[in-house]
Amino acid sequence: MSIESLNPAPSARDETTLDGATRHTSGLLSPVRQSRNFTALWLGQTLSQFGDSVLWVTLPLTVFHTSSSTMKLGIIMGLFMLPQVALLPFTGILADRISRRRAMLATDVIRFLLVIALALLYVARMTDTRILGVFVLVYGAMEAVFNPAYSGARQQVFTAEIRSAAISLTQISIQSARLLGPALGGALVGIATPAAGFLLDALMLFASIVSLLFLRIPPPRKEASSHQGMRGYFHELLGGYHELRKHPWLWITIVAFAFLSIASAGLATILVPWLVKVHLHLSDFTYGLVSSASGVGAIAAAFVYSRRRQWRRRAYLAYGGLAANALALFGLTFAHATWVLVAVMAVASAGSMMFGVVWEGSMQELVAPEAYGRAASLDYFGSWVLLPVGNVLIGWLASRVGGIHTVWAASLFMLIITVITMSVPAVRRFN
């Protein structure tokens, strides 16, 4: 099926420019000039990602303020992923049936109220592992609804004429937010309290809610089906699976990521904080700087990718990035100075981002719009299905054999999975 035939129908496209006419301009900022919908979605989610960057620095530090246990942090992060693993196979149908804008608005409002409540509980000295566990469970459930809807909205808004620039600009903006957010989060926790970080995240969620009010995209087009009742429901449920099965590059990569995520998430959320705070005895602010370094590498990779409209041998580009990510994380254990930690994290993130921009472009090109929510939910599900086990396993392994040896084992595991996947001809030939 051609890329053109997979684009949304004219009624679902956003071709309105700021002066009411259709323009075909080039450049990194061309989506902003061409599309009001892109501007609303891009601005709101950039601010939301900034808040998330603050939150996911604040949350581990909140745990470590009460305990240095990697096991407790592993349990908390596992609880965050648990509802996503349970709900994602079904929330994709929701994203393909109802207004994606309304789904995003509803989940943002609930998350806003959750973060406000957590900040107030912390001020009242009522925060413990149980409270944090309930928070991440509900927050994770909202993520499970939000992410497929957001992915589907991006495909509707990122039309063919702006797609490359839109993906690159979105990733550069998100990574810029991640560059500033962790440093600010670490500073807020170090100077004030974790409650300040939670309140800043709530403010960014409120900005996202306001921005989404200006987004104008139609509900997804419903597929015609001869099946009724539960049979029709299961037919729709399998629609994303059937769509992904058409393209070996997509489904094989999703399966590979189910195993890659066992190690990658635990490295980022458990072992990097442990390395900086517990092993090297560095400050909260230093941990924020190290986390922000990820944004520098990611921005550089996204900018390089945006310089060309089309890339050849995209499989080598994507999986070469993953190999660089694994090798850089392995080398992280040999760094002791802050600037070395920052440099290594930048390289690791650049490799991960190179894969990410190739992956999103291929998904938007290959998957039919009416099935995109379900395909995206399976993509998230594949990446996250083993995350609860992985987070707990990484935390347990670090407590048994030591954090340094666990970093080595996890990064080498990632490298092995990358090499095995690239040995499959159907993946290697993707262009």
N, C-alpha and C positions, 0 to 999 in steps of 0.2 A: 504494500500500500504506500502511495506517495506521501511525502510530508504535506503537500498542499491539501490533499484530501482529508488529512487529519486535523486541519485547522478548524476552529469553531465557525459555525455558520455566521453570515453577516450580522444577524440580529444579536449574536452573542459577542461580537467584537467591539472593541473600544477604539474607535478611530477618530474621536473628537479631539481636536487640537485646541489650544488656548484661544484661538481666534475663530473657531468654528469650522475650519477647513481641514482637509486631510493633507498631511505633509509626509514626505519620505526623506528624512534627513538622516545623516550619519553622525557618529560620535558617541562617546560615553554618555552624554547628557541628552541625547536625542529622545529617549522615552519620556523625560520630563517635559520636553517641548511639545511632544506629539499627543500625550495621553493624560487627561485629568485623572482617570482611574488609576493609572500607574502611580501618579504622584501621591494620591490618597493612600494607596496600599503600601507603597514604598516608604513614605514618611512615617506612617503609623507603626509599621512593623520594625523600622529601624529604631525608633524610640523604645518599642517594646523589647527588642533584643538588648538594648542598652540596660533596661531594667532587669532583664533576666541575667545578664552578665554580673550585675551587682548582687542579685539574689543568690546565684550559684557560687559566688565567693563567700557571701555572708553565711550561708547555711552550713558549709563544712567548718568554718571558723566558729560558728555557734556551738557545734558539736565538740570541737577541740577545746573550747573555753571551759567546758565541763568535764572533758575526758580526752585523753590522747589515744583512745582506742580506735584503731582502724576497723575493727570488727563492727563497732556501733555505727560508724559512718557507712560501712558497707551495707548494713541492714537498712539504714535510712534511704540510701540511694537505690537499693533493691526494691523497697516499698514504693518509691517513686515510679519505677518502671513496671511494677506488677499490674496496675490497672490498664496501662497502655497495652501490654501484651495480651491481656484478657479481652479488651474492648476493640482494639484496632481492626480485627477481621470483620467487625460489624459496623463500625462508624463510617467506613468508606461508602456503604449504601446510603447512609444519612447524607453524606456530602454530595451524592449524585441524585438525591431525591428532593431536598429542600434548598432554600436559599443559602448559599455558602456565606454570604455577608451576614445573615441573621445568626447562623451557627457561630461565626467568629465573634460577633458582638455578645452573644449570650455567654460564651465561655470566658471572654475577657472581663465581663462584669462580675462573674462568680470568682475569678482569680483575684480581681481587685479587692473584693470583700474578704477573701481568705488572707491575703497578705496584710491588710489592715488589721484583721483580728490577731494574726501572729505577732505583729508589732506591739499591739496592746497587751497581749499575754506576756511578752518578754519584759515590758516595762513593769508589769505587775508581778514579775518574778515567778511566773507560773509555767515557764517553758521547761519541758523535760523531753526525754526521748519519746515518750508516748504521744505528747502533743505534736512533736515534729513528725512522728510517724503518721498521725492522722492528717496533718497538713499535706505531706507529700503524696499520700494516697488520693486525696480529693483533687489536689493540683494535677497529679498525673492523669486522673480520669478526664479532666478538662482538656489536657493536652491531647488526649486520644481523640476527642471530638474536633478540636481546633485544627490539628495538623493536616488531616485529609482535606478539610474545607479550604484551608489556606493554600494548599498545593493546587487544588482545583481552580481556585480564584486566580492563582498565578498563571496557570495555563490559559485561562480566559483573557487575562489582561496582557500577558506577554505574547502578543501576536507576532507572526513571522517576521514582519518588517522591523520590529524592535527587539526580537528575542535575545540575540547575542548581547547587545548593549544592556538590555534590561536585566539579564542574569548577572552580568559582570557588575553593573552598578549596584544591584541589590546586595550581592555578596560583599562588595567593597564597603558599602554602608553598614551592613550587619557586622562585618569584621572591625570596622572603625569603632562601632559601638562596643564591641567586645574588647577592643584595645583600651578604651577609656574606662569602661565599666569595672573591670576587675581591680584596677589600680584605685579607683575611687571607692569601691566597696571595701578593699583592704584598709584604705585610709579612714573611712567612716568607722569601721569596726575598731581600728586601733586608737583613733582619737575620741570617738564617742562610744556608741554601743551598737550591737547588731540591729537594734530597733531602727536606727537611722537608715541602715541599708534596706530593711524591709519597707520603710516608708518611701524611700526613693523609688523602689520598684513599683509600689502602688501608684505613685505619681506618673510613672511612665506607662503603666497599664491604662490609666485614665486618659492619657494623651492618645493612646492607640484606639480607645473607644470613640473618642471625638473624631479621629481621622476616618474610622470605618463608617461613620455616619455620612461621609461625603462620597463613599464608594458606590458606584452604580453599575452593577452587573446583573444580568437576568439569571433566574434559576436555571440549573442545567437541564438540557433537553432530555426528556424521558425516553428510554428505549422502548420500542414496540415489542411486546412479548405475547406469545400464544399461551403461556402458562398462567394459571390462576392460583390463588391461595398460597399455601406453604410451598407448593411446588414452584410457583412463580418467584417466591422470596428466595428460595435456594438457587434458582436459576440466576437471579440478580446477584446473589452473593458470590457466585462463581464467575461472574462477568469479568472481574478484575483479573482472576487467575487465567481465564481463557485469553484475555488481552495480552498478558505478559508472556504466555506460552508461545505466542507467535514470534517472539524475538529472543533467541538464546542468550544474546548479550544481557538482556534485562533479567531473566529469571535465574540464570547461572550466577550473575553478580549478586543478586539478592540472597541466594543460598549461601554464597561465600561470606557475605557480610553477617549472616547469622552467627558464624563462627568467629569472624574477625572481632565482632562486638564484645565477645566474652573478655578479650584482653584489652581492647582499645578504651572502652569506657572506664574500666577499673583503673587503668593507668592515669587517665585524665582526672577523674573525680576522687580517687583515693590515694594513689601512690605519689602523684606530683605534690599534693598538699602535704603528705607525710614526709616526703623528701625535703621540702623546704622548711616546714615548721618543726618537725620532730627530729629528723636525721641531721640536718644542717643547723638547726636552732636559729633560723632567720626570722625576721619580723613579719607581722601581718602585711605591712606595706610591701615588703619584698615579694611575698607570695602574690600580691596583686600585680606587681610589675612583671613577674614571670608569667602569670596568666595573660597579661596584656600583650606580651611578646608574641603570643599566638596570632593576635590580630595583625601584627606587622607582616609576618610571613604570608598570612592568608590574603591580605590586601595586595601584596606584591604579586602573588600568583594569579589572582583574579584580574589585576591590571594587565599582566602579560597576556593572559588568555583573551582579553578584550581587544588586543591590538590587531587581531586577525579575525576576519569574518568567518572563515572556515579553517578547520584544522584537519590534517590528514593523520592517519594512524592514531586515532583517539584512544584506542585500547592501551597502546604503549604509553601514551601520555598519562592516562588515568592510573593505571597500575604501577607505572614508574613512580608516580607521586606517592602511592601507598607504600612502596618499598622504601622510599626516602623517609617517609614518616616513621616506619618501624626502626630503621637504622638510627635515626636521630634520637628516638626515645631510648634506644639501647645505650647510646652515648651519653644520655643525660646523667647517668650514675657516676660518670667520671668528672663531672663538673662540680666545682666547689665555689667559685666566685660568682657573684650575682650576674655579671655581664656575660659570663659563659652560659649560665642557665638561660638567660634571655635569648642569646643567639641560637642555642640548640632548639629551644621551643619555637622560635621563628621558623627554622628550617622544617621542623616536624609539621607545623601547621601549614606551611606552603605546600608540602606534598599532599596533605589531606585536602586542601582547597582545590588543587589541580584536579584531583579526582572528582570533587563535588561539582565543579562547573561543567565538566564533561558529562557527568551523570544526569544532572538536571536538564541540560539541553537535549540529551538523547531521550529522556522520558517524555518531554514535551513534544518532541518530533515524532515519536513512534506510537504513543498511546492515543487512542480515540478520545475526544473530549467527553463524550457521554459516559465513559467508563473510567475517567481519570481519578475520581475520588476513591474508587475501589482499588485501582491499581496502586495509587499512592499509599493507601492504608496497608496494602500488602507489602509495599516497599518498607514502610516504617516497621511493620510487624516483623519482617525478616531481619531488619537491623537490630530490633530490640527484643526479639523473642527470648533470647538467652541472657539478656542484660541482668535481670534479677539474680540469676544463678551466678553470672560472671562477677557482679559486684560483691556478692557474699563470698564467692570462691577466692577472689583476689584479696579481700580483707582477711579471710581465714589463712590463706597461704602466706601472706605477709607476716601474720602473727606467729606462724610456725617456722618458716625458714628464713625470715627476714625480708625487709622491703627491697633491698638491693637485688637479691637473688630473684625475687618475684618480678621486678622490672625486667631483668634479663630474660627470664622464662617467657613473660608475656610478649615482649617485643620480638623475640625469635619465633614464637608461635605465629604472630601476625605476618612475619616475613615468609614463613613456610606456606601459609594459606595463600598469600599473594602469588607466590611462584607456582603453586599447584593450579590456581585458577587461570593464570596466564598460559599454562601448558595446554589448555583446551582450545583447539583450533577455532571453534565458533566464537569464542571470546577474543582471541588474539587477532582475528580478522576484522573485527568491528572497526568501521571507518566512518 
